[in-house]
Amino acid sequence: MALSNQHFAGRAPALSQHNVTVSKHGQYHSQVLVNGDTKRVLCCGLACSEIFSGPLLGRCLMSGHEYEQQAIENLLEGENAQTLSVHTSAGVPAAMSTFLEALSKHLPWSYSDWFCSLQSEGASAVLAAVDLSFQLRTEKEAKRWKVGVASTSYHGPPSTALGSKTTLFSKSEVQMMYPCPSPFDSPEEMELKFSEYVKWLDNHCSDLASILIEPQWGSSQCAFVFPPALLEKYMVEAKKRNLIVICDEIMCGMGRHGAAKTLFLTKALHLQRHVDIITFGKSIATGAFPLSGCVVKNGGGDFNTRGKTVMQSHTYSGSCVRSLMAAVEVLNILDAYFRNDDAVPNFDINSKGKLMHQLLEGIAKKSNGLFVVNGQGLMWGMMLNKDTCAKGNLDVSEVMESLKEECNKQDVLPYFVPVGGIMVTPLFDVDKGVLKDIGTKLALAIESVVKKSL
Ligand SMILES: Cc1ncc(COP(=O)(O)O)c(C=O)c1O
């Protein structure tokens, strides 16, 4: 196959050639490499952007496919054709109400004036949530126009996402960083961070409209789970000071957290009393189509009376019928799974999660303290221990380069994260044999890195 993709400037430096993923079979991707060779790679990262494969994925795509096929036939015949998308100033597609109905089954609350903003990618969903939190302020609180963001956090690409550094512009006007726990903290250190957080809130709450929390971190802390009791304490203190609490579940949501059979971790942890807005995205429309958004617990009636609208990052936000139809299928399948309905496979997120944990812990134990394991459900990470690196005079980026090389030799591709580590976020419908294959390949790769490094 001729490769001519070097003018795509993506994650690799500009004018790089990229490998081409020609086909997928579950987690196994068939690639044509830059040198023309072919390779089968076990892609086990993918940043939670995919959820199902095989027949289940086919089932999620079918209704939208048939709808689109009918629209194309009508277009070719010069007849009235089904709406595929519509500029949202003109109307919304019929699939919008089916989507909202499917989503409503998963909400952690039963308020009647909840509302949902739809966007295309996660970073915009976070910005929409923050915009809404600013608008939810009362007149008395109008001077509060900042958002609190964890000192370690990631909510999208550096250019726009809150929490990240950017080369484009400074976000210091809008965001303030609060102390948060890390996987390397002892329980005492976590408590200390919490008291620093309370002091921080006392100092800054008069400027803050909202606080943004990742209940299970994504790439910035390699799937580290915010200890639930501490998480609740963080939220309670924010609510005491009238802050809007936004839970960013773009990475850990969709039931991936495995904490209970629920879409949102907020619901699994019974935090709905404290949480005002939840974001979602990534695999909600299977990953084949982009869709993201945020749900606001209540206040829609007030917004309506005050004539307030919601930020739209994309003029067509929420209007792509194929995205909405795929999302309806995903949400309905997950609803059936959570209800133990025999009509869908039992993904067994928890027992697969336990296996993943066992496999990664086994690898970490043999790494002489180089890696720690974080995670739950089907969202796992192995994070480089910076203290071990410092003691062994190891450069984090060199260890990461070596890990990439060794993973490449083993034909396994986790998600390499800039903080120093990897994430493993399997599809829900992979079988345990694939998880074992992930474990074997990662074990061999990490064993070589440890031999070379320590
Ligand atoms: C916690 C979190 N929020 C938001 C985003 C942004 O999502 P997207 O990449 O779809 O913009 C990410 C991306 O990984 C994330 O990890």
The ligand as an SDF file (V2000), in Angstrom:
LIG
                    3D

 16 16  0  0  0  0  0  0  0  0999 V2000
  -10.5020   13.7130   32.1490 C   0  0  0  0  0  0  0  0  0  0  0  0
  -10.5570   14.2020   30.7270 C   0  0  0  0  0  0  0  0  0  0  0  0
  -11.4140   15.1730   30.4070 N   0  0  0  0  0  0  0  0  0  0  0  0
  -11.5150   15.6300   29.1500 C   0  0  0  0  0  0  0  0  0  0  0  0
  -10.7390   15.1220   28.1400 C   0  0  0  0  0  0  0  0  0  0  0  0
  -10.8510   15.6650   26.7550 C   0  0  0  0  0  0  0  0  0  0  0  0
  -11.4120   14.7820   25.8820 O   0  0  0  0  0  0  0  0  0  0  0  0
  -11.1450   14.9270   24.3170 P   0  0  0  0  0  0  0  0  0  0  0  0
   -9.7890   14.3690   24.0650 O   0  0  0  0  0  0  0  0  0  0  0  0
  -12.2350   14.1390   23.6860 O   0  0  0  0  0  0  0  0  0  0  0  0
  -11.2290   16.3930   24.0020 O   0  0  0  0  0  0  0  0  0  0  0  0
   -9.8250   14.1160   28.4220 C   0  0  0  0  0  0  0  0  0  0  0  0
   -8.9830   13.5250   27.3550 C   0  0  0  0  0  0  0  0  0  0  0  0
   -8.3460   12.5480   27.4890 O   0  0  0  0  0  0  0  0  0  0  0  0
   -9.7300   13.6420   29.7570 C   0  0  0  0  0  0  0  0  0  0  0  0
   -8.8680   12.6740   30.0920 O   0  0  0  0  0  0  0  0  0  0  0  0
  1  2  1  0
  2  3  1  0
  2 15  2  0
  3  4  2  0
  4  5  1  0
  5  6  1  0
  5 12  2  0
  6  7  1  0
  7  8  1  0
  8  9  2  0
  8 10  1  0
  8 11  1  0
 12 13  1  0
 12 15  1  0
 13 14  2  0
 15 16  1  0
M  END
$$$$
